Amino acid sequence: MSDYRPVGGTPGAQRNVLRSRPLTYHSQAAPQSIRLSKIKRPGGIFWFDLEAVLQDRDGTWLRGPAGSPWGAPHDSGTLPIPVVVLLTTGRPWVAWWVGDTTDRRLEIDVCLPPERTEAGWRYIDLELDPVLHERDSRVEIEDWDEYEQACRDGWMSADDAKLAKFTAESRAEALRRRDEPWQERGWQLLFH
């Protein structure tokens, strides 16, 4: 049995969700803001202010509607398209569903396992990104050049490099199989 715990929405909107423990709801008028910090070595901290959506057996789900603020070391702005993010402690990847009308995709940020912070979450990016392009079901691993530079310049340890390569290859294979329920759930949350 599932253990969904929505943190946004109304009880009526969650009517079809099986649950084995009490749910926590927050007002739709004032969604809970969560700061997601992505640390790129040596590039600095990239942050996104997202909304808490759901906590279930797959992890914590966050949503960033178009217009959500983001920042980087030398820039800031708002998201031009909606995103949904899935992350949890102990797992070396973060999934991003990107609602780009010209290239809807599921991107996996390979990283050191995310950590909770006082403001939300943070993770250290390990450069490699398996990506599933919905339009043609193509799966690729992006940013090999950034990965190689990080290894060469000492921004990533040998152990982190092995973790990055193994995780990128295993997540790319999972994206090709498309048999893990969380993969479809992200699209449902993105367009809900």
Phi, psi and omega in degrees: 000142182288157177232050179298140174224084181300143175241017175207156180098189181240157180305323180297327180288343182257015187306323185270007184266126175287143180214149179241357176216164184300150179260151175245126180243146173238154181301139175291333182293331181226077181299149179288120181277132180236128177270120175254119181250124178252117183262120178251126180264125000263017189292336179111197185258128173251128183235155180223132174264111186241174179251137173291134182244308192202147171236122178217190184297341179273343178137205180260130180253131178237151179233139174237096176297158172308137182099354178290139182288149174217161178211156179220170182307326184232023182196166174200166180175207177230151179295130178278344183222158180282152175222156169232141183234138174239128177210160176202160177290152175082357182241127188276045175199156177230128181264138178234119171267123187247116184274046178283119184296336179269344180201072176298129185209158173248115182251137176250117173275111174284134188203172166290150184308131181300153179234144173286146176231175178300324182268347182159257185218157171212153174208155179259118183291135176252024168077313186287139184224099170293137184225132172254118176269115185298324185305314184236011180061019179286136176241132178218159172254118183263161171074032174301325180296318178294320178299312181297321178294318179299320177293313183296320185270003176079017178278349181224132179288166177299321178295318178295322179296318177296316178300316182299312183294314179299313182295317180299315181292319181290323179288325176298318178296319177297322178294324177293319181291325181053040184244010178260124187306328182297335181297316179284325181301324178300318178295321179298317180289327180296319185255018180281000000 
